[in-house]
Amino acid sequence: MIRKKPRQSAASDPEDAAGKQEARPGATPEVPPEADGDTVADREGPLHGPGLSEEAENHEAAAISDEIRDQLQELEDLKERHLRLAAEFENYRKRTRRELAEAGERGQA
């Protein structure tokens, strides 16, 4: 198990405190290109250029196609549920009006 090194406060580390005083307020710290974890290999791919084999591209395209198919199926299911719910509510409104009218007629007779 790897243990993290405890952080020191600015008061206990004079070098760190001096470095913070030199930094301009609102300025972003300069990060070396390799320090942010983005390497050349990370930048290559379908959005960044060559790097994937044809087989990998086909696999990725198939995975995306499957995802799209699943999303479209879910959309169709939700549309059907919505349509059925709207029809059920319309039937409820009509039934309520009819029952209310019948109750009014019975009350006047």
Backbone as CSV, one residue per row, in Angstrom:
resi,resn,N_x,N_y,N_z,CA_x,CA_y,CA_z,C_x,C_y,C_z
1,MET,0.843,-1.174,0.000,0.000,0.000,0.000,0.889,1.238,0.000
2,ILE,0.585,2.176,-0.854,1.369,3.400,-0.956,0.733,4.446,-0.067
3,ARG,1.557,5.041,0.768,1.050,6.078,1.668,1.388,7.443,1.097
4,LYS,0.443,8.341,1.236,0.666,9.696,0.756,1.503,10.463,1.760
5,LYS,2.301,11.348,1.238,3.131,12.201,2.062,2.239,13.280,2.670
6,PRO,2.320,13.514,3.980,1.465,14.535,4.591,1.811,15.915,4.048
7,ARG,0.785,16.721,3.859,0.996,18.075,3.351,1.520,18.970,4.460
8,GLN,2.361,19.893,4.062,2.877,20.865,5.020,2.175,22.190,4.759
9,SER,1.915,22.921,5.803,1.277,24.222,5.627,2.300,25.218,5.100
10,ALA,1.819,26.328,4.568,2.699,27.340,4.004,3.614,27.927,5.073
11,ALA,3.142,27.991,6.305,3.953,28.560,7.378,5.124,27.652,7.717
12,SER,4.971,26.339,7.569,6.046,25.431,7.932,7.045,25.228,6.804
13,ASP,6.728,25.640,5.587,7.638,25.465,4.459,7.999,26.842,3.913
14,PRO,9.144,27.406,4.311,9.503,28.768,3.893,9.714,28.882,2.388
15,GLU,10.220,27.826,1.728,10.444,27.901,0.281,9.119,28.022,-0.460
16,ASP,8.128,27.251,-0.018,6.822,27.279,-0.665,6.167,28.642,-0.457
17,ALA,6.301,29.199,0.740,5.723,30.502,1.037,6.369,31.575,0.173
18,ALA,7.676,31.494,-0.038,8.370,32.474,-0.865,7.921,32.359,-2.311
19,GLY,7.700,31.131,-2.774,7.255,30.920,-4.150,5.862,31.459,-4.382
20,LYS,5.015,31.375,-3.381,3.653,31.877,-3.516,3.635,33.395,-3.535
21,GLN,4.578,34.016,-2.830,4.618,35.468,-2.804,5.052,36.014,-4.155
22,GLU,5.878,35.270,-4.883,6.351,35.723,-6.181,5.272,35.594,-7.257
23,ALA,4.350,34.676,-7.089,3.315,34.461,-8.099,2.363,35.646,-8.124
24,ARG,1.955,36.016,-9.324,1.008,37.111,-9.471,-0.391,36.629,-9.114
25,PRO,-1.195,37.450,-8.479,-2.568,37.043,-8.163,-3.357,36.828,-9.460
26,GLY,-4.104,35.749,-9.518,-4.916,35.452,-10.690,-4.165,34.761,-11.806
27,ALA,-2.853,34.622,-11.667,-2.069,33.966,-12.711,-2.192,32.458,-12.563
28,THR,-2.227,31.772,-13.686,-2.296,30.314,-13.637,-0.888,29.752,-13.583
29,PRO,-0.683,28.702,-12.812,0.649,28.125,-12.732,1.021,27.471,-14.059
30,GLU,2.289,27.585,-14.389,2.765,27.005,-15.639,2.974,25.513,-15.442
31,VAL,2.365,24.704,-16.302,2.447,23.253,-16.198,3.267,22.741,-17.369
32,PRO,4.298,21.936,-17.095,5.064,21.365,-18.202,4.159,20.491,-19.067
33,PRO,4.428,20.379,-20.372,3.540,19.648,-21.267,3.286,18.200,-20.850
34,GLU,4.253,17.514,-20.287,4.077,16.115,-19.917,3.453,15.958,-18.532
35,ALA,3.383,17.029,-17.745,2.895,16.928,-16.374,1.381,16.771,-16.298
36,ASP,0.662,17.231,-17.311,-0.795,17.137,-17.237,-1.321,15.772,-17.640
37,GLY,-0.467,14.829,-17.964,-0.890,13.470,-18.276,-1.279,13.287,-19.730
38,ASP,-1.293,14.332,-20.517,-1.661,14.247,-21.921,-0.402,13.993,-22.735
39,THR,-0.293,12.817,-23.287,0.877,12.474,-24.084,0.493,12.434,-25.552
40,VAL,1.476,12.257,-26.399,1.224,12.170,-27.833,0.307,10.993,-28.129
41,ALA,0.502,9.878,-27.442,-0.340,8.700,-27.657,-1.783,8.987,-27.271
42,ASP,-1.996,9.827,-26.250,-3.352,10.178,-25.842,-4.029,11.065,-26.884
43,ARG,-3.250,11.867,-27.575,-3.820,12.786,-28.554,-4.099,12.117,-29.886
44,GLU,-3.582,10.935,-30.116,-3.852,10.231,-31.356,-5.134,9.443,-31.210
45,GLY,-5.854,9.310,-32.251,-7.105,8.569,-32.224,-8.066,9.154,-33.227
46,PRO,-9.323,8.753,-33.176,-10.267,9.206,-34.179,-10.471,10.720,-34.173
47,LEU,-10.282,11.362,-33.034,-10.462,12.807,-32.969,-9.156,13.571,-33.127
48,HIS,-8.036,12.888,-32.983,-6.761,13.584,-32.976,-5.810,13.154,-34.081
49,GLY,-6.141,12.190,-34.882,-5.257,11.792,-35.956,-5.043,10.303,-35.993
50,PRO,-4.072,9.867,-36.783,-3.842,8.430,-36.947,-3.335,7.792,-35.665
51,GLY,-3.511,6.491,-35.573,-3.023,5.801,-34.393,-3.787,4.528,-34.137
52,LEU,-5.036,4.440,-34.597,-5.821,3.237,-34.399,-5.728,2.363,-35.638
53,SER,-5.666,1.091,-35.420,-5.659,0.177,-36.549,-7.062,0.102,-37.124
54,GLU,-7.165,-0.453,-38.310,-8.472,-0.572,-38.958,-9.403,-1.455,-38.139
55,GLU,-8.844,-2.508,-37.545,-9.651,-3.410,-36.718,-10.196,-2.674,-35.496
56,ALA,-9.355,-1.864,-34.875,-9.786,-1.106,-33.700,-10.852,-0.086,-34.081
57,GLU,-10.680,0.546,-35.245,-11.676,1.508,-35.705,-13.005,0.819,-35.975
58,ASN,-12.960,-0.371,-36.588,-14.187,-1.122,-36.854,-14.868,-1.518,-35.555
59,HIS,-14.062,-1.944,-34.581,-14.615,-2.329,-33.280,-15.265,-1.120,-32.605
60,GLU,-14.585,0.014,-32.672,-15.117,1.235,-32.069,-16.400,1.669,-32.780
61,ALA,-16.412,1.576,-34.111,-17.604,1.939,-34.878,-18.766,1.012,-34.537
62,ALA,-18.484,-0.279,-34.369,-19.533,-1.237,-34.010,-20.082,-0.930,-32.622
63,ALA,-19.196,-0.580,-31.702,-19.628,-0.247,-30.342,-20.505,1.005,-30.353
64,ILE,-20.109,1.993,-31.132,-20.892,3.225,-31.237,-22.235,2.931,-31.893
65,SER,-22.219,2.096,-32.929,-23.453,1.713,-33.611,-24.405,1.002,-32.655
66,ASP,-23.870,0.098,-31.834,-24.692,-0.597,-30.841,-25.277,0.387,-29.835
67,GLU,-24.466,1.336,-29.411,-24.923,2.346,-28.448,-26.049,3.186,-29.058
68,ILE,-25.888,3.577,-30.312,-26.920,4.362,-30.991,-28.201,3.552,-31.111
69,ARG,-28.066,2.276,-31.485,-29.237,1.408,-31.613,-29.969,1.298,-30.275
70,ASP,-29.207,1.124,-29.198,-29.808,1.035,-27.863,-30.526,2.332,-27.488
71,GLN,-29.891,3.456,-27.796,-30.489,4.752,-27.476,-31.771,4.977,-28.279
72,LEU,-31.765,4.585,-29.562,-32.959,4.735,-30.384,-34.094,3.846,-29.884
73,GLN,-33.754,2.631,-29.450,-34.776,1.731,-28.912,-35.385,2.316,-27.640
74,GLU,-34.528,2.865,-26.788,-35.024,3.485,-25.558,-35.918,4.685,-25.881
75,LEU,-35.527,5.458,-26.890,-36.332,6.602,-27.312,-37.705,6.148,-27.802
76,GLU,-37.743,5.095,-28.610,-39.024,4.572,-29.096,-39.897,4.095,-27.940
77,ASP,-39.292,3.414,-26.975,-40.042,2.946,-25.805,-40.631,4.116,-25.020
78,LEU,-39.824,5.155,-24.834,-40.306,6.326,-24.097,-41.406,7.057,-24.860
79,LYS,-41.267,7.132,-26.193,-42.315,7.765,-26.995,-43.626,6.998,-26.862
80,GLU,-43.539,5.668,-26.925,-44.740,4.842,-26.805,-45.385,5.011,-25.430
81,ARG,-44.564,5.020,-24.381,-45.097,5.219,-23.024,-45.792,6.570,-22.908
82,HIS,-45.163,7.597,-23.490,-45.732,8.944,-23.448,-47.068,8.984,-24.188
83,LEU,-47.115,8.374,-25.372,-48.337,8.363,-26.164,-49.457,7.640,-25.420
84,ARG,-49.135,6.502,-24.824,-50.147,5.750,-24.069,-50.626,6.536,-22.843
85,LEU,-49.717,7.201,-22.168,-50.092,7.994,-21.002,-50.982,9.169,-21.403
86,ALA,-50.651,9.818,-22.524,-51.472,10.930,-23.003,-52.869,10.436,-23.372
87,ALA,-52.962,9.281,-24.028,-54.267,8.720,-24.396,-55.058,8.342,-23.148
88,GLU,-54.385,7.764,-22.172,-55.053,7.389,-20.920,-55.602,8.627,-20.211
89,PHE,-54.824,9.702,-20.198,-55.279,10.932,-19.557,-56.464,11.529,-20.306
90,GLU,-56.430,11.496,-21.638,-57.549,12.005,-22.440,-58.819,11.201,-22.160
91,ASN,-58.702,9.889,-22.065,-59.859,9.046,-21.729,-60.391,9.378,-20.334
92,TYR,-59.495,9.623,-19.404,-59.892,9.997,-18.038,-60.692,11.302,-18.056
93,ARG,-60.214,12.294,-18.807,-60.916,13.580,-18.898,-62.312,13.403,-19.481
94,LYS,-62.410,12.627,-20.569,-63.717,12.405,-21.201,-64.664,11.679,-20.247
95,ARG,-64.159,10.645,-19.572,-64.987,9.878,-18.641,-65.466,10.768,-17.494
96,THR,-64.594,11.612,-16.971,-64.949,12.500,-15.868,-66.022,13.491,-16.303
97,ARG,-65.887,14.078,-17.493,-66.906,15.011,-18.003,-68.253,14.302,-18.161
98,ARG,-68.199,13.096,-18.745,-69.436,12.340,-18.962,-70.111,12.009,-17.627
99,GLU,-69.327,11.540,-16.652,-69.893,11.191,-15.343,-70.446,12.420,-14.640
100,LEU,-69.760,13.544,-14.784,-70.232,14.783,-14.173,-71.539,15.240,-14.817
101,ALA,-71.627,15.124,-16.145,-72.857,15.505,-16.846,-74.006,14.589,-16.438
102,GLU,-73.746,13.289,-16.342,-74.790,12.343,-15.926,-75.255,12.634,-14.501
103,ALA,-74.331,12.955,-13.624,-74.691,13.268,-12.237,-75.532,14.535,-12.187
104,GLY,-75.227,15.505,-13.034,-76.005,16.744,-13.092,-77.406,16.487,-13.600
105,GLU,-77.533,15.616,-14.611,-78.859,15.295,-15.151,-79.709,14.577,-14.105
106,ARG,-79.123,13.669,-13.371,-79.859,12.945,-12.332,-80.292,13.888,-11.211
107,GLY,-79.498,14.875,-10.957,-79.829,15.822,-9.895,-80.975,16.737,-10.282
108,GLN,-81.126,17.066,-11.562,-82.186,17.963,-12.015,-83.509,17.226,-12.197
109,ALA,-83.474,15.953,-12.435,-84.703,15.204,-12.724,-85.570,14.977,-11.538
